Amino acid sequence: MSLAETGPLPSGEGKGAQILWSVEVAEGREAQIGRAGPLAERLERLTNELVNKAEADMVARVDEGAEAFGRSRLLVLAFAVVSVALALGVGYAMS
């Protein structure tokens, strides 16, 4: 039965019940803070790990993209050189 369900109490008993209730509330808050603190720290640590992993993956993908761009540019340059050489060869053969 809760304090609200008991109805009005005599003055001496009401003060004691109010003190008990305030002690229980304080203990409950302390218990929640005691449990919430470690959970918040663990959540923060896990979040930081995820952020660090995402940043590392992002840097790796940027590096892969830069390497792929370099290879593509080299391939286009090679095709251009071969095309010019082939055009010069065909032009010389026709003349």
PATI-774085 format. One record per atom (N, C-alpha, C): x, y, z. Coordinates in steps of 0.001 Angstrom, whole numbers, plus 500000, padded with zeros to 6 digits. Layout:
XYZ/...
END
This chain:
500853498839500000/500000500000500000/500903501229500000/500626502173499145/501471503362499039/501045504409500049/501890505435500170/501622506527501093/500355507282500694/500086507387499416/498909508119498943/497617507368499265/497674506026499337/496478505235499575/496081505189501056/496992505519501937/496702505400503364/495818506514503889/495755507619503200/494929508732503654/495682509578504653/494972510496505316/495653511393506250/496166510620507461/497366510973507892/497973510343509059/498034511352510190/498073510887511412/498290511826512519/499624512537512327/499741513681512933/500892514544512663/502227513848512908/502397513103513952/503667512434514249/503985511346513242/503007510536512877/503224509434511929/503449509958510520/502788511017510156/502939511584508809/504341512088508565/504924512714509555/506279513233509410/507269512080509261/507084511025510027/507973509858509935/507856509171508581/506625509035508088/506419508406506788/507032509250505685/506907510570505831/507478511470504830/509003511357504828/509616511235505982/511071511075506066/511488509761505436/510747508683505745/511057507382505143/510933507437503627/509887508086503158/509668508185501712/510798508969501061/511229510075501688/512314510873501109/513632510095501124/513857509270502142/515064508439502189/515023507406501079/513860506784500858/513728505796499795/513951506433498427/513434507638498228/513630508344496959/515112508631496757/515779509100497796/517211509410497690/518007508144497386/517670507046498071/518366505783497817/518109505293496394/516888505470495940/516557505079494567/517341505882493545/517459507183493785/518241508022492863/519703507605492870/520248507351494051/521641506918494145/521853505595493417/520895504685493548/521005503398492869/520962503586491352/520077504459490877/519996504712489437/521274505350488928/521792506312489674/523037506973489262/524184505969489287/524184505114490272/525229504090490364/525206503130489195/524029502808488706/523918501915487552/524070502672486236/523559503899486193/523581504656484945/524988505139484597/525793505454485588/527153505945485333/527983504960484526/528141503723485004/528927502740484241/528312502440482868/526992502405482795/526361502164481500/526632503297480527/526594504528481016/526879505685480154/528332505660479696/529236505307480591/530655505218480214/530873504128479172/530212502990479351/530349501894478385/529768502305477034/528621502970477058/528007503438475819/528911504446475115/529522505342475880/530433506326475289/531655505636474674/532197504645475365/533363503922474851/533020503186473558/531878502509473539/531461501789472336/531192502743471178/530593503892471483/530341504896470445/531648505411469876/532621505679470744/533928506141470279/534622505088469420/534483503824469800/535062502749468986/534432502717467600/533114502861467534/532436502869466238/532865504062465390/532996505215466009/533420506409465275/534833506221464747/535728505700465581/537109505477465147/537176504472464005/536371503415464081/536351502415463011/535815503027461719/534776503837461829/534212504482460642/535218505438460015/535945506184460844/536963507093460315/538076506321459615/538499505210460205/539550504395459592/539076503824458254/537836503351458205/537283502837456952/537199503936455905/536817505128456320/536696506248455396/538062506605454812/539083506652455652/540436506965455174/540917505878454220/540645504622454542/541051503518453675/540360503617452318/539081503963452314/538358504078451041/538848505268450232/539213506351450878/539768507500450162/541088507103449515/541921506380450250/543194505923449684/542973504977448512/542007504062448636/541696503147447538/541207503922446318/540380504929446546/539877505745445441/540995506503444746/541944507026445522/543074507744444939/543943506803444097/544155505595444596/544927504608443836/544206504226442544/542911504010442619/542129503654441431/542155504800440417/542070506041440887/542127507193439994/543479507254439287/544556507013440017/545897507009439421/546042505937438352/545523504736438633/545577503654437641/544760503998436404/543585504572436616/542730504944435486/543398506013434631/544002506994435273/544665508062434535/545841507504433733/546584506580434320/547693505941433617/547193505132432425/546080504445432591/545507503653431503/545053504552430353/544407505666430663/543961506596429619/545171507176428890/546206507523429612/547425508051429001/548069507011428090/548096505754428535/548665504678427708/547855504509426425/546526504540426510/545698504437425305/545963505605424356/546138506797424910/546394507967424069/547731507823423340/548760507378424054/550077507203423432/550010506135422351/549360505012422644/549240503936421658/548428504416420457/547385505195420674/546560505698419576/547356506636418672/548116507523419276/548942508447418482/549997507668417706/550632506696418325/551652505889417647/551027505103416497/549856504549416743/549172503789415693/548778504706414542/548271505894414847/547888506847413798/549114507261412981/550216507514413641/551440507865412920/551927506706412054/551830505499412581/552244504312411801/551370504100410584/550074504233410751/549160504052409615/549370505183408611/549581506396409090/549835507530408190/551127507342407406/552170506843408045/553423506610407356/553261505486406339/552499504436406691/552291503301405781/551494503719404564/550587504652404691/549747505068403562/550513506034402645/551535506659403123/552228507625402264/553360507042401496/
END
